Amino acid sequence: MTDELKLCKDCNYHKSHDYYGTGSGASDECLCPDFKGEINPVTGKYKENTCFIMRMYEEKCGKEGKYWMEKLPPETKEGFWSRMFNFREL
């Protein structure tokens, strides 16, 4: 295993919430399916799992990025339409 740091911004589960272009990542969200987040007792909705909190606790992703998955390349238009209409190459 390499000693390379696994950055959340390079993870497939990362969702940026950098609306003002600050680059701080303070409110970026982790969409890892293994963690739904806690339920807000007021609204009944799931709270967002921020990347910061996920990396802070070892029982979650931790410093080493236990649930980190390499970001998948964006889907091409051709791939999207092929999937939508079940095209097959002959």
C-alpha positions as CSV (number, residue, x, y, z in Angstrom):
1,M,0.0,0.0,0.0
2,T,1.3,3.4,-0.8
3,D,1.6,6.3,1.6
4,E,-0.4,8.6,-0.7
5,L,-3.1,10.6,1.1
6,K,-6.5,9.8,-0.2
7,L,-8.2,13.2,-0.7
8,C,-12.0,13.4,-0.5
9,K,-12.1,15.7,-3.6
10,D,-10.7,12.7,-5.5
11,C,-13.3,10.2,-4.1
12,N,-16.3,9.0,-6.0
13,Y,-18.6,9.7,-3.0
14,H,-17.5,13.4,-2.8
15,K,-20.0,16.2,-3.5
16,S,-18.8,19.7,-3.5
17,H,-20.8,22.4,-1.8
18,D,-18.4,25.2,-2.6
19,Y,-21.0,27.7,-3.9
20,Y,-18.8,30.7,-3.3
21,G,-15.5,29.3,-4.7
22,T,-13.6,29.5,-1.5
23,G,-12.1,26.0,-1.9
24,S,-12.3,25.4,1.9
25,G,-14.3,22.1,1.5
26,A,-15.8,22.8,4.9
27,S,-19.3,21.9,3.8
28,D,-18.5,19.3,1.2
29,E,-20.7,16.2,1.5
30,C,-19.8,12.5,1.6
31,L,-22.4,10.3,-0.3
32,C,-20.9,7.0,0.8
33,P,-23.9,4.5,0.8
34,D,-22.6,2.8,4.0
35,F,-23.4,6.0,6.0
36,K,-26.8,7.5,5.7
37,G,-26.2,10.0,8.5
38,E,-28.2,10.7,11.6
39,I,-31.9,11.6,11.5
40,N,-32.7,15.2,12.4
41,P,-35.1,15.0,15.3
42,V,-36.9,18.2,14.1
43,T,-37.4,17.5,10.4
44,G,-37.1,13.7,10.3
45,K,-34.7,14.0,7.4
46,Y,-31.2,12.6,7.3
47,K,-28.5,15.0,8.1
48,E,-25.7,15.4,5.5
49,N,-22.4,13.6,6.3
50,T,-19.7,16.2,5.8
51,C,-16.4,15.0,4.5
52,F,-14.7,16.7,7.4
53,I,-16.7,14.7,10.0
54,M,-16.4,11.4,8.1
55,R,-12.6,11.7,8.0
56,M,-12.4,12.8,11.7
57,Y,-13.8,9.6,13.2
58,E,-12.1,6.1,12.8
59,E,-15.5,4.4,13.0
60,K,-16.5,6.2,9.8
61,C,-14.0,6.8,7.0
62,G,-11.1,7.9,9.2
63,K,-7.8,9.6,8.4
64,E,-6.8,6.7,6.1
65,G,-10.0,6.9,4.0
66,K,-11.3,3.4,4.6
67,Y,-14.4,3.9,2.3
68,W,-12.6,6.1,-0.3
69,M,-13.2,5.0,-3.9
70,E,-11.4,6.4,-6.9
71,K,-13.6,8.9,-8.8
72,L,-15.2,7.4,-11.9
73,P,-14.8,9.2,-15.2
74,P,-17.8,11.2,-16.3
75,E,-20.2,9.3,-18.5
76,T,-20.1,10.2,-22.2
77,K,-23.2,11.3,-24.1
78,E,-23.0,8.1,-26.3
79,G,-22.8,5.9,-23.2
80,F,-25.8,7.7,-21.6
81,W,-28.0,7.2,-24.7
82,S,-26.9,3.6,-25.2
83,R,-27.8,2.8,-21.6
84,M,-31.1,4.7,-21.8
85,F,-32.3,2.9,-25.0
86,N,-30.4,-0.4,-24.4
87,F,-28.3,-0.1,-27.6
88,R,-26.0,-2.9,-28.3
89,E,-23.0,-2.9,-30.6
90,L,-23.2,-5.4,-33.4
